[in-house]
Amino acid sequence: MSKPFELPEEMTIYSAVDTRDALLAWVTEQSAKSARLLEISAAKVREIDGSGLQLLASLSHIDQPWTLLEPSQSLLDACAALGMADWLAEQTANA
């Protein structure tokens, strides 16, 4: 099994493009290797805004199954504040 993608500490509008580019490159690389479940770790996320949540939600459009590992308290709080707690629970259920 491959190593999970580690989301950065800051997932804000200021880092969204860099994070997106790195994440998409990783998804492409992993997809070429196999069709297994992709694992994305959110343990290090300390700051997240709407742009960061939008980036995570956009993963729903990839053709490979994925799961979010170890969501940080900051991510849990942001999802709860925006009514995305159920969505987050679905993304972590596959882990």
VORO-215377 format. One line per field, with one value per residue (C-alpha): residue number from 0; chain; x, y, z. Coordinates in nm, 4 decimals. Example, Ala and Ser with C-alpha at 12.3 -4.5 7.8 and 13.67 -1.06 7.14 Angstrom:
pos 0|1
unit A|A
c1 1.2300|1.3670
c2 -0.4500|-0.1060
c3 0.7800|0.7140
***
This chain:
pos 0|1|2|3|4|5|6|7|8|9|10|11|12|13|14|15|16|17|18|19|20|21|22|23|24|25|26|27|28|29|30|31|32|33|34|35|36|37|38|39|40|41|42|43|44|45|46|47|48|49|50|51|52|53|54|55|56|57|58|59|60|61|62|63|64|65|66|67|68|69|70|71|72|73|74|75|76|77|78|79|80|81|82|83|84|85|86|87|88|89|90|91|92|93|94
unit A|A|A|A|A|A|A|A|A|A|A|A|A|A|A|A|A|A|A|A|A|A|A|A|A|A|A|A|A|A|A|A|A|A|A|A|A|A|A|A|A|A|A|A|A|A|A|A|A|A|A|A|A|A|A|A|A|A|A|A|A|A|A|A|A|A|A|A|A|A|A|A|A|A|A|A|A|A|A|A|A|A|A|A|A|A|A|A|A|A|A|A|A|A|A
c1 0.0000|0.1210|0.1870|-0.1119|-0.1050|-0.0366|-0.2465|-0.0515|-0.1023|-0.2517|-0.5391|-0.6496|-0.6987|-0.3290|-0.2170|-0.5072|-0.3387|-0.0175|-0.2095|-0.4388|-0.1460|0.0380|-0.2763|-0.3764|-0.0244|-0.0351|-0.3824|-0.2633|0.0451|-0.1519|-0.4233|-0.1615|-0.0312|-0.3638|-0.7329|-0.7071|-0.8577|-0.6615|-0.5764|-0.5457|-0.4276|-0.5701|-0.3924|-0.1672|-0.4367|-0.4372|-0.5909|-0.8622|-1.1062|-1.3728|-1.1110|-0.9549|-1.2923|-1.3836|-1.0629|-1.1461|-1.5054|-1.3825|-1.2248|-1.5765|-1.5273|-1.2278|-1.2898|-1.1050|-1.2357|-1.0667|-1.0874|-0.9794|-0.7625|-0.7290|-0.9169|-0.7724|-0.9871|-0.9573|-1.1024|-1.3783|-1.4692|-1.4702|-1.6917|-1.9325|-1.9494|-2.0388|-2.2843|-2.0438|-2.0160|-2.2172|-2.0031|-1.6881|-1.8248|-1.8844|-1.5279|-1.3748|-1.6010|-1.3909|-1.0742
c2 0.0000|0.3473|0.6191|0.8505|1.2029|1.4425|1.7572|2.0646|2.2524|2.5482|2.4887|2.8403|3.0542|3.1406|2.7794|2.6319|2.6321|2.4713|2.2123|2.1380|2.0912|1.8586|1.6609|1.6176|1.5081|1.2511|1.1276|1.0875|0.8965|0.6681|0.6071|0.4939|0.2395|0.0822|0.1380|0.0932|0.3257|0.6501|0.7611|1.1290|1.2265|1.5411|1.4985|1.8040|2.0515|2.3395|2.6179|2.5697|2.8028|2.7695|2.7278|2.4328|2.2692|2.3306|2.1599|1.8533|1.8469|1.8603|1.5185|1.3796|1.4248|1.1946|0.8473|0.6642|0.5929|0.7848|0.8270|1.0938|0.9733|1.1333|1.4606|1.7240|1.9142|2.2222|2.0300|1.8826|2.2288|2.3853|2.1111|2.1441|2.5229|2.4911|2.2028|1.9497|1.7147|1.4398|1.4748|1.4440|1.1348|0.9731|1.0514|0.8997|0.5930|0.4045|0.4240
c3 0.0000|-0.0787|0.1731|0.2332|0.0957|0.3839|0.3698|0.4822|0.8081|0.6228|0.3819|0.3031|-0.0032|0.0183|-0.0212|-0.2196|-0.5614|-0.4370|-0.2372|-0.5317|-0.7686|-0.5301|-0.4507|-0.8170|-0.9100|-0.6288|-0.7330|-1.0926|-0.9801|-0.7488|-1.0084|-1.2593|-1.0073|-0.9074|-0.8489|-0.4728|-0.2175|-0.1947|0.1571|0.2413|0.5878|0.7469|1.0801|1.0340|0.9213|1.1715|0.9639|0.7035|0.5320|0.2635|-0.0075|0.1720|0.2261|-0.1372|-0.2453|-0.0361|-0.1608|-0.5207|-0.4692|-0.5033|-0.8768|-0.9145|-1.0528|-0.7784|-0.4282|-0.1485|0.2242|0.4677|0.7560|1.0982|1.0463|1.2775|1.5243|1.3019|1.0093|1.2241|1.3544|1.0058|0.8666|1.1597|1.1179|0.7490|0.7862|0.6343|0.9327|0.7588|0.4457|0.6548|0.8289|0.4888|0.3777|0.6895|0.7012|0.4455|0.6549
***
